[in-house]
Amino acid sequence: MSVLLSAMGLSKSFLPKILFADLAIELRDGDRIGLIGPNGAGKSTLLKILAGLEPSDEGVRSVRRGVRIDYLSQDDSFPEEKTVREVILDALADKHLDDYECETTAATVLSQVGFDSFEQRADTLSGGWRKRLSIARVLARAPDFLLMDEPTNHLDLPGVIWLERLLASAPFGYMAASHDRAFLRAIAPDIVEVNRVYPGGVFRATGGYDAFAERRDAFLEAQERQRDSVANRVRVETDWLGHKARARTRKASSRIEAAADRRGELAALNQRTSASKAAGIDFAGTGRQTRKLLNAIDLSKSLGGRLLFEHLDMMLTPGMKLGLLGPNGSGKSTILKIFAGLETSDTGTMTLADDLKREVFEQGRTSLDPMMTLKKALAPNTETVMYRDQPTHVIAWAKRFLFRADQLELELNALSGGEQARVRIAQLMLRPADLLLLDEPTNDLDIPALELLEETLEDYPGAVVLVSHDRELMDRICTDYIGLDGEGGVGLYGSVEQWLGAYEKANAPAKKEAKVRSNSTGGAPSKKPKLSFKEQQELDGIEAAIQIAEAKVVECSALVEKSSTRGHVVLKEACRELEIAEKKVAKLYARWAELDAKKAS
């Protein structure tokens, strides 16, 4: 594979913090890379440097001539009052295409990402649909290589699965920064970690996330052994050099210099190994022996005239870990709020154990005061906190969550999303609870913190109700699942995969002829030339082509169902074929609508 982009000797710092130094990386044609690293390691900054959007302090970035490198930001921003169709047309402005080519491309990519109406205003879309529009915008530009910063942000679980399938059939290479381990397993056979724990600040391995994790752990163990060996040699040399002055005059100067070099090597190893520490997360239960903590019977809730869910029954007991599954807007957060006593259901009853202690991790960490200092947030009234009946100084408590003493006077709005998440977890750990209600606690947490959160929740003696897009976390800790279909339906499921299968079956792609026709016709220019002889021939034969393409979709859908029990590789290939077939149908409908509108003008 040929090199599309190379970067050598990259360094970047935001004083006083150094993100990375002397970093080197190559991006090749067809690379599919997952980019990981602890919060604050510089992943987003590195992507912007590679995309040419931000300069490095030192180093050289080189892109092969004619190669288009595109960038998908974490934040999805669009001009005010632009329709989704206009957003795509604007993205094609520098492509020098004919009007009909731009309209066809816009219709194709918008259909590909799931839009039914092309005349919606982009600034009124939900977070998940804004992300889909951002993806459509970069797809329309046909990049050779795509750099993506947290592309699953704001997508619900079905949306993440959709993105995995889209990337599986993508004609371009990509690098995606993500903390979602299940997503990384699905899309990235090559993993790169940016972390000061490595010499050169980067570690790269092929074979997928699990193979990467094994090689990384082996490397870090070897580095730790090396550190211990060098530390032992330094102790010996220090003792040797510490003899009386008369003896020291006979020491070889080369040995003295070698000892100094080893001290420098040890200092570097100490600095690297200290960078691998994870936050100390450990929730405390109350030790309650009550069997029934919360019993909900026949709960229902509507908002704005739309039914979220009905006939919800659930009993929570100590040790139970309940996962809430559903598309965005289906009512998962509302159920958490009802269980927390922050909202009431429209029907049904909810019975609580006496003096039930409930703690809530709210989505977006809205309970944090952005103007409060870190010190005040961690220890509101004194210099110490009480954790498990033991006093701990605020500096030690801050260090447990990877904060430095010099950060204590910073306001919370100066902290990153991951740092704010750690603050909120630190607050909850000080309050023993019978029931933890966690709404997207994994947002912005890096992988070491996610793994520690998993271990803590597994051992937590109380009940947990969890909303998360992190399938890995859900799969590892949840004992029960409630699935919402977004239309009021509620069901019990045994796994995330089981719910996803049921949801996808219930929402299988339907024919979109009428929708695509109306969307494309509505968005087409008012004056169009009549069809040429070649275009008329194309229009005459396009209905037959659509029938053939739709038959292929049916065939591929059946193959996906059959492949579900034949292993991951077979299923992945079947899904890829289905995605290709569905794209072809969408493209043909878009072309039909465009030609039909042109003929009618």
Secondary structure as GFF3:
##gff-version 3
##sequence-region A 1 601
A	DSSP	beta_strand	3	14	.	.	.	ID=ss1
A	DSSP	beta_strand	17	28	.	.	.	ID=ss2
A	DSSP	beta_strand	32	36	.	.	.	ID=ss3
A	DSSP	alpha_helix	43	50	.	.	.	ID=ss4
A	DSSP	beta_strand	58	63	.	.	.	ID=ss5
A	DSSP	beta_strand	69	72	.	.	.	ID=ss6
A	DSSP	alpha_helix	84	91	.	.	.	ID=ss7
A	DSSP	three_ten_helix	93	95	.	.	.	ID=ss8
A	DSSP	alpha_helix	99	112	.	.	.	ID=ss9
A	DSSP	three_ten_helix	122	124	.	.	.	ID=ss10
A	DSSP	alpha_helix	127	140	.	.	.	ID=ss11
A	DSSP	beta_strand	145	149	.	.	.	ID=ss12
A	DSSP	alpha_helix	157	168	.	.	.	ID=ss13
A	DSSP	beta_strand	173	177	.	.	.	ID=ss14
A	DSSP	alpha_helix	181	187	.	.	.	ID=ss15
A	DSSP	beta_strand	190	194	.	.	.	ID=ss16
A	DSSP	three_ten_helix	199	201	.	.	.	ID=ss17
A	DSSP	beta_strand	202	206	.	.	.	ID=ss18
A	DSSP	alpha_helix	209	241	.	.	.	ID=ss19
A	DSSP	alpha_helix	245	248	.	.	.	ID=ss20
A	DSSP	alpha_helix	253	274	.	.	.	ID=ss21
A	DSSP	beta_strand	294	303	.	.	.	ID=ss22
A	DSSP	beta_strand	306	316	.	.	.	ID=ss23
A	DSSP	beta_strand	321	325	.	.	.	ID=ss24
A	DSSP	alpha_helix	332	340	.	.	.	ID=ss25
A	DSSP	beta_strand	347	352	.	.	.	ID=ss26
A	DSSP	beta_strand	358	361	.	.	.	ID=ss27
A	DSSP	three_ten_helix	363	365	.	.	.	ID=ss28
A	DSSP	alpha_helix	374	378	.	.	.	ID=ss29
A	DSSP	beta_strand	384	387	.	.	.	ID=ss30
A	DSSP	beta_strand	390	393	.	.	.	ID=ss31
A	DSSP	alpha_helix	394	400	.	.	.	ID=ss32
A	DSSP	three_ten_helix	405	407	.	.	.	ID=ss33
A	DSSP	three_ten_helix	412	414	.	.	.	ID=ss34
A	DSSP	alpha_helix	417	429	.	.	.	ID=ss35
A	DSSP	beta_strand	435	439	.	.	.	ID=ss36
A	DSSP	alpha_helix	447	459	.	.	.	ID=ss37
A	DSSP	beta_strand	463	467	.	.	.	ID=ss38
A	DSSP	alpha_helix	471	477	.	.	.	ID=ss39
A	DSSP	beta_strand	480	484	.	.	.	ID=ss40
A	DSSP	beta_strand	490	493	.	.	.	ID=ss41
A	DSSP	alpha_helix	496	506	.	.	.	ID=ss42
A	DSSP	alpha_helix	513	523	.	.	.	ID=ss43
A	DSSP	alpha_helix	533	563	.	.	.	ID=ss44
A	DSSP	alpha_helix	568	600	.	.	.	ID=ss45
###
